[in-house]
Amino acid sequence: MKQIKVTGKTVEEAVSTALAELQASKEQVEVKVLEESKKGFLGFGGKPALVEVSLKPDPVKLAVAFLQEVTEKMGVPVTISLKETREEIILELSGEKIAILIGKRGQTLNSLQYLTNLVANNHSSRYLRIIIDAENYRERRRESLERLALHTAQKVAATGKGVALEPMPSNERKAIHMALRNNKKIETTSEGAEPFRKVIIRPAKK
């Protein structure tokens, strides 16, 4: 992590100098004030401010490095391609034995996604949503979830009893909510704490 110490007449001036030297914005750094500036008497004996400014690590690079390290330790080294949208960052995994990383119903992939999000967001001032995909699994899973949502909604409407689905990551829960958003006979909610948060499908309140 790049770190510099800079002096200035005021803390603000010292920080501005540091930002210019690091070619960074305030959001990209951490500032530690080592010494406040002190005014002298009649222009004598003044003391400048001293700050230590550190560049924050890039959360996306950290996420990619973490993912590569974990997959190598699992014996399934991968190539990772990155795609960014306004809402999320998608890390696409490719390589041999990729099915091992997907796991049953995507459970291994979901666990990797959960841990990678923790690593990235531990170093980010804003929430980053990272999706990990492999062999277009997420799209195939979304289609499967939509079928599950419609089938479960029919069952709930017929029996009048709510159903709790298995725990899912946020992107999968969103697929369930979206598939049923226009169904007036039922309502959906997400309940529980991550990573065990699940969708509940209930009859709509009359």
TORSEGU-478747 format. One record per atom (N, C-alpha, C, O): x, y, z. Coordinates in steps of 0.05 Angstrom, whole numbers, padded with zeros to 5 digits, always signed. Each point is the difference from the previous one (the first is absolute). Layout:
REM residues N
XYZ...
END
This chain:
REM residues 206
+00017-00024+00000-00017+00024+00000+00018+00025+00000+00016+00003+00018-00019+00014-00038+00016+00024-00002-00008+00020+00021-00023+00005+00005+00044+00007+00008-00005+00017+00023+00020+00023+00000+00024-00005-00003-00033+00030+00006+00018+00022+00001-00006+00018+00024-00023+00001+00009+00043+00014+00000-00003+00020+00021+00004+00028-00012+00020+00004-00014-00038+00014+00019+00002+00027-00012-00006+00021+00021-00017-00004+00018+00031+00027-00020-00006+00022+00018-00014+00022-00015+00001+00001-00025-00014+00017+00039-00014+00023-00012-00007+00020+00022+00001-00006+00024-00008+00030-00033-00007+00020+00020-00024-00009+00016-00003+00007+00024-00015-00021-00037-00024-00012+00014-00002-00029-00008+00013-00009-00019-00030-00006+00034-00005-00028-00007-00011-00002-00028+00008-00017-00016-00027+00035+00009-00013-00001-00026+00021+00004-00023-00002-00013-00020+00020+00032+00025+00021+00005-00021+00018-00024-00003+00008-00007-00022-00001-00006+00044+00018-00023-00001-00014-00023-00014+00013-00014-00016-00039+00010+00021-00015-00021-00013-00002+00005-00030+00003-00018-00016-00008+00043+00009-00002+00007-00029+00026-00005-00014+00000-00010-00023+00023+00016+00036+00026-00005-00012+00004-00031-00004+00010-00009-00021-00018-00006+00041+00003-00029-00001-00017-00012-00023+00009-00017-00014-00034+00027+00012-00018-00010-00021+00012+00005-00028-00002-00017-00018+00014+00041+00015+00012+00007-00026+00024-00019-00006+00003-00008-00022+00013+00003+00043+00023-00018-00004-00008-00028-00006+00013-00014-00016-00034+00004+00030-00009-00027-00005-00019-00003-00024-00006-00022-00009-00002+00045-00002-00020+00001-00022-00025-00016+00007-00009-00018-00014-00002+00025+00037-00023-00015+00011-00021+00020+00010+00006+00023+00005-00030-00033-00001-00022+00016+00012-00001-00007+00030+00012-00019+00009-00028+00036+00005-00003-00005+00029-00011-00027+00007+00007-00012+00020-00025+00002-00038-00013-00026+00004+00020-00023-00002-00006-00022+00010+00028+00027-00024+00019-00022-00005+00022-00002+00021+00018-00017-00003-00019+00035+00023+00022+00000+00019-00010-00001+00029-00023+00005+00006+00041-00011+00012-00004+00002+00029+00019+00021+00011+00024-00001-00006-00035+00019+00022+00017+00022+00010+00003-00003+00031-00019-00004+00014+00044+00006-00006+00006-00001+00029+00015+00026+00007+00022+00005-00011-00033+00011+00029+00012+00025+00008+00021-00006+00022-00007-00008+00022+00032+00012-00029+00022-00005+00020+00005+00024+00017+00005-00003+00024-00007+00027-00036+00004+00025+00016-00018+00022-00011+00000+00005-00024-00015+00008+00042-00016+00023-00008+00018+00024-00004+00021+00002+00012-00029+00017-00029+00016+00024-00004-00004+00018+00025-00021+00000+00013+00042+00015-00007-00002+00019+00023+00010+00027-00009+00020+00003-00013-00036+00017+00020+00007+00028-00007+00021+00010+00020-00001-00005+00024+00021+00019-00036+00021+00012+00018-00009+00027+00011-00022+00010-00006+00040+00002+00021-00006+00026+00011+00014+00021-00017+00025+00000-00003-00041+00019-00008+00011+00021-00017+00016-00012-00024+00020+00011-00009-00030-00033+00000+00012-00012-00024+00024-00018+00006+00012-00010-00019-00005+00006+00044+00023-00016+00008-00009-00025+00015-00020+00000+00014+00034-00022-00018-00005-00024+00015-00024-00017-00009-00009-00017+00015-00001+00023-00039-00022-00016-00010+00008-00028-00007+00024-00005-00004-00043-00013+00003+00007-00028-00006-00020-00010-00022-00024+00003+00003+00035-00015-00025-00018-00010-00021-00014-00025+00008+00007-00014+00019-00029+00008-00033-00014-00025+00004+00014-00023-00014+00013+00004-00020-00014-00027+00032+00012-00024-00012-00021-00022-00002-00012-00008+00019+00008-00002-00044-00019-00021-00004+00013-00024-00014+00019+00003-00014-00031-00026+00020+00009-00025-00014-00024-00009-00017-00022-00005+00010+00026+00004-00036-00021-00007-00019+00006-00026-00014+00022-00004-00011-00040-00015+00013+00004-00027-00012-00021-00006-00021-00024+00006+00003+00033-00017-00026-00018-00008-00020-00015-00025+00009+00013-00020+00008-00039+00020-00010-00016-00024+00007+00005-00022-00021+00004+00007-00023-00003-00032+00031+00003-00021-00020-00025-00001-00018-00022+00006+00008+00027-00014-00033-00022-00003-00020-00016-00025+00008+00010-00022-00003-00036+00025+00012-00016-00023+00008-00004-00022-00021+00000-00023+00006-00002+00033-00032-00004-00020-00021+00025-00017-00005-00002-00024-00003+00025+00037+00004+00025-00015-00003+00004-00019+00023+00009-00023-00004-00017+00032+00028+00002-00018+00023-00018-00024-00003+00007-00023+00007-00032+00028-00017-00019-00022-00004+00010-00020-00020-00002-00024+00004+00013+00033-00026+00011-00018-00021+00023-00016+00011+00002-00024-00004+00017+00037+00019+00023-00014+00012-00009-00021+00020+00011-00022+00000-00031+00029+00016-00011-00018+00020-00012-00025-00014+00005-00023+00008-00020+00028-00029-00014-00022-00014+00021-00018-00013-00004-00025+00000+00025+00036-00012+00020-00016-00013+00015-00017+00021+00007-00023-00005-00001+00035+00028+00014-00015+00021-00016-00023+00010+00010-00022+00004-00036+00027+00001-00018-00021+00011-00004-00023-00020+00001-00023+00008-00006+00030-00033-00004-00021-00020+00025-00017-00005-00002-00024-00005+00025+00037+00007+00026-00015-00003+00003-00020+00023+00009-00022-00004-00016+00032+00028+00002-00018+00024-00020-00023-00002+00004-00021+00011-00026+00026-00025-00020-00022-00004+00008-00019-00023-00013-00020-00005+00035+00027-00008+00010-00017-00022-00015+00005-00026+00001-00017-00018-00014+00040+00016-00015+00006-00024+00008+00029-00009-00016+00018+00003+00041-00014-00013+00008+00026-00009-00018+00010-00022-00008-00015-00018+00002+00041+00018-00018+00011-00020+00011+00026-00013+00018+00013+00010-00030-00007-00033+00005+00026-00012-00024+00017+00006-00023-00009-00003+00027+00034+00011-00022+00017+00009-00002+00024-00019+00019+00015-00003-00043-00012-00009-00005+00024-00017-00020+00018+00015-00018-00010+00014+00022+00036-00016-00016+00019+00015-00018+00017-00017+00008+00009-00022-00032-00006+00031-00020+00017-00014-00014+00017+00020-00011-00010+00020+00010+00036-00025-00013+00019+00019-00025+00012-00012+00000+00008-00023-00022-00008+00038-00024+00014-00007-00005+00022+00021+00015+00002+00019-00036+00013-00023-00006+00021+00020-00008-00012+00027+00004+00013+00021-00015-00037-00021-00010-00012+00024+00019-00020+00013+00000-00003+00025+00017-00010-00041+00016-00021+00012+00026-00005-00016+00004+00010-00022+00014-00026+00034+00024-00009-00013-00002-00030-00003-00004-00014+00019+00008+00005-00044-00003-00028-00006+00028-00012-00005+00014+00009-00017-00007-00030+00032+00025-00014-00004-00007-00028-00012-00012-00017+00012+00020+00014-00037-00006-00024-00015+00024-00019+00002+00023+00007-00007-00028-00032+00017+00021-00019+00004+00001-00020-00024-00021-00009-00009+00045+00002+00000+00002-00020-00021+00025-00017+00006+00019+00009+00012-00020-00034-00021+00022-00018+00005-00009-00029+00001-00024-00006-00005+00042-00012+00010-00007-00029+00002-00013-00006+00027+00004+00015+00019-00019-00036-00018-00014-00009+00025-00017+00022+00013-00002+00001+00024-00009+00017-00041-00015+00023+00010-00025-00009+00015-00010+00014+00018+00000-00038-00024-00024-00011+00013+00004-00002+00031-00019+00002+00015+00044-00007-00007+00006-00002+00028-00006+00027+00015-00009+00000+00022+00015+00021-00037-00004+00027+00012-00029+00008+00001-00008+00017+00015-00008-00029-00033-00029+00006+00000-00013-00015+00023-00015+00012+00016+00020-00038-00014-00011-00016+00022-00030-00006-00004-00012+00010-00019+00001-00025+00037-00029-00007-00001-00017+00025+00003+00002+00014+00020-00020-00009-00039-00017+00023-00001+00015+00026+00004-00010+00020+00010+00035-00019-00019+00016+00024+00001+00009+00007+00028+00008+00023+00005-00009-00042+00014+00007+00007+00028+00029+00008+00004+00006+00019+00015+00012-00032-00029+00028+00007+00002+00005+00028-00012+00014+00016+00011-00026-00011-00034+00002+00026-00014-00011+00022+00018+00012+00021+00002-00035-00027+00011-00012+00020+00018+00017+00006+00024+00002+00023+00009+00011-00044+00002+00018+00004+00023+00024+00017-00008+00009+00018+00014+00003-00024-00038+00022+00016-00010-00008+00029-00004+00015+00019+00006-00040-00015-00017-00010+00027-00005-00004+00015+00027+00007+00023+00002-00017-00036+00018-00005+00012+00026+00027+00009+00013+00002+00023+00009+00018-00041-00010+00026+00007+00012+00014+00022-00015+00013+00017+00012-00015-00018-00039+00013+00021-00017-00013+00027+00005+00014+00020+00001-00040-00019+00003-00014+00025+00007+00010+00011+00027+00003+00024+00003+00001-00042+00016+00010+00008+00026+00027+00013-00002+00006+00021+00012+00012-00034-00027+00027+00011-00004+00000+00027-00013+00013+00018+00009-00028-00015-00031-00001+00025-00015-00012+00022+00016+00010+00023+00001-00032-00028+00013-00015+00021+00015+00014+00008+00026-00007+00020+00012+00025-00037-00003+00016+00007+00023+00019+00023-00005+00010+00013+00018-00005-00008-00044+00019+00021-00008-00014+00022-00018+00014+00015-00013-00040-00014+00014-00014+00019-00017-00018+00019+00017-00013-00009+00019+00012+00034-00027-00016+00020+00014-00029-00002-00010-00018+00009+00014+00013-00020-00037-00027-00004-00011-00004-00030-00004+00019-00015-00004-00044+00006+00005-00006-00029-00003+00004-00009-00028-00011+00011-00019+00028-00032+00016+00004-00012-00027-00015-00026-00001+00001-00016+00019-00015+00011-00041-00014-00025-00003+00015-00016-00021+00000+00007-00024+00012-00029+00033+00016-00017-00018-00015-00026-00006-00008-00014+00018+00005+00008-00044-00013-00024-00008+00022-00018-00012+00016+00009-00017-00015-00034+00025+00019-00019-00011-00014-00020-00017-00019-00013+00009+00027+00010-00034-00014-00017-00019+00020-00020-00012+00025+00005+00000-00035-00027-00010+00017-00020-00013-00017-00016-00020-00021-00010+00007+00031+00009-00032-00014-00015-00021-00030+00008-00003-00017-00017-00004+00012+00043+00007-00027+00011-00003-00019-00012+00020-00025-00002-00005+00035-00007+00028-00017-00013+00021-00022+00018+00010-00022-00009+00004+00029+00035+00000-00020+00018+00012-00025+00003-00018-00022+00001+00011+00026+00000-00037-00023+00002-00018-00017-00026+00001-00025+00002+00001+00038-00025-00001-00014-00025+00001-00015-00003+00027-00022-00009+00002+00035+00018+00019-00012+00000+00027-00024+00018+00002-00020-00006+00012+00023+00030-00025-00023+00019+00000-00024-00012-00012-00023+00003+00010+00026-00017-00033-00023-00013-00013-00012-00021+00017-00024-00003+00001+00041-00012+00013-00009-00021+00018-00015+00012+00024-00020-00011+00009+00030+00034+00001-00013+00013+00023-00027+00011-00008-00019+00000+00016+00017+00010-00040-00026+00011-00010-00021-00022-00001-00023+00004+00008+00031-00028-00017-00018-00023-00001-00008-00008+00029-00024-00006+00005+00043+00006+00013-00005-00007+00028-00019+00021+00012-00019-00008+00015+00023+00033-00021-00017+00022+00011-00029-00004-00009-00018+00002+00017+00014-00006-00042-00027-00003-00011-00014-00025+00011-00024+00001+00007+00038-00023-00005-00011-00025+00011-00008+00004+00029-00021-00009+00008+00039+00021+00008-00005+00004+00029-00023+00020+00004-00017-00004+00018+00015+00024-00035-00022+00020+00003-00027-00013-00005-00019+00006+00014+00018-00024-00034-00025-00015-00005-00008-00017+00024-00023-00001+00007+00043-00012+00005-00005-00017+00024-00010+00017+00023-00018-00008+00014+00031+00032-00009-00008+00018+00021-00029+00010-00004-00016+00001+00019+00010+00007-00044-00027+00010-00006-00021-00021+00004-00022+00006+00009+00029-00031-00015-00019-00022+00002-00005-00009+00029-00022-00007+00007+00044+00007+00009-00002-00011+00027-00005+00022+00021-00010-00005+00022+00017+00030-00029-00003+00022+00019+00022+00000+00022-00002+00014+00019+00023-00031-00024+00021-00002+00020+00026+00011-00012+00006-00005-00024+00010+00020+00040+00025+00011-00009+00022-00021-00003-00002-00021+00013+00021+00026-00029+00023-00019-00005+00026+00016+00002+00003+00021-00012+00016-00032+00027+00027+00011+00002+00018-00015-00019+00002-00024+00001+00011+00039-00019+00019-00012-00018+00027-00004+00013+00005+00011+00022+00013-00025-00034+00027-00004+00011+00016+00026+00001-00006+00018-00016+00025-00015+00034+00016+00025+00001+00014+00005-00027+00010-00019-00013-00010+00044+00004+00012+00008-00025+00015+00026+00002-00007+00016+00018+00026-00011-00035+00013+00026+00000-00019+00021-00011-00021-00007-00012+00027+00033+00015-00018+00021-00007-00009+00000-00029-00023+00006-00006+00042-00012-00013-00008+00000-00028-00020-00021-00007-00017+00004-00018+00018-00027+00032-00019-00022-00005-00027+00007+00013-00021-00006-00011+00021+00018+00035-00025+00009+00012-00014+00021-00017-00024+00000-00003+00040+00017-00009-00011+00021-00017-00014-00013-00024-00021+00010-00009+00032-00032-00002-00013-00014-00023-00027-00011+00008-00019+00001-00016+00016-00011+00041-00026-00010+00009-00020+00023+00003-00022-00001-00010+00031+00023+00023-00017+00023+00004-00010+00011-00027-00024+00007-00004+00042-00005-00016-00006+00011-00026-00020-00018-00015-00018+00010-00014+00022-00036+00017-00017-00019-00015-00029+00002+00010-00019-00006-00015+00015+00014+00041-00027-00001+00011-00011+00028+00006-00021+00003+00013+00035+00018-00022-00008+00027+00007-00028+00008-00010-00013+00017+00012+00003-00030-00033-00026+00007-00011-00023-00019+00008-00023+00003-00008+00030-00022+00025-00019-00020+00010-00015+00012+00024+00011+00004+00021-00036+00003-00025-00016+00013+00021-00010-00019+00022-00009+00009+00021+00012-00035-00026-00010-00020+00020+00020-00006+00022-00007-00010+00021+00032+00017-00026+00021-00006+00021+00017+00025+00005-00001+00019-00015+00017-00021+00036+00020+00021+00005+00026-00014+00009+00000-00022+00011+00022+00035-00017+00026-00011+00007+00016+00019+00018-00001+00024-00003+00016-00036+00021+00018+00015+00018+00026-00015+00003+00000-00025-00003+00021+00039+00009+00026-00013+00007+00003+00002+00030-00003+00022+00011+00010-00044+00001+00002-00001+00030+00025-00015+00008+00010-00017-00014+00001+00025+00038+00023-00014+00011+00025+00016-00006+00000+00020-00014+00022-00029+00026+00026+00013-00003+00018-00014-00020-00002-00025-00003+00018+00040-00012+00019-00012-00019+00020-00018+00016+00006+00007+00022+00003-00029-00034-00007-00010-00027-00024-00020+00000-00003-00015-00019-00014+00017+00040-00023-00019+00002-00026+00014-00007-00021-00011+00006+00022+00035-00018-00024+00015-00007-00015-00015-00022+00012-00010-00019-00039+00009+00022-00016-00016-00019-00025+00016-00007-00009+00019+00014-00003-00028-00036-00025+00013-00010-00024-00015+00012+00000-00025+00000-00020+00039+00010-00025-00012+00010-00022+00008-00019-00003+00024-00006-00012-00043-00004-00022+00005-00018-00026-00005+00015-00004-00023+00010-00013+00044-00007-00024-00003+00016-00024+00009-00016+00002+00014-00020-00026-00023+00029-00025+00010-00013-00001+00031+00004+00007+00009+00022-00017+00006-00041-00002+00029+00003-00021+00006+00021-00020-00013+00002+00025+00035+00013-00020+00008+00020-00024+00013-00014+00003+00016-00019-00026-00024+00028-00025+00011-00012-00009+00025+00013-00020+00012-00007
END
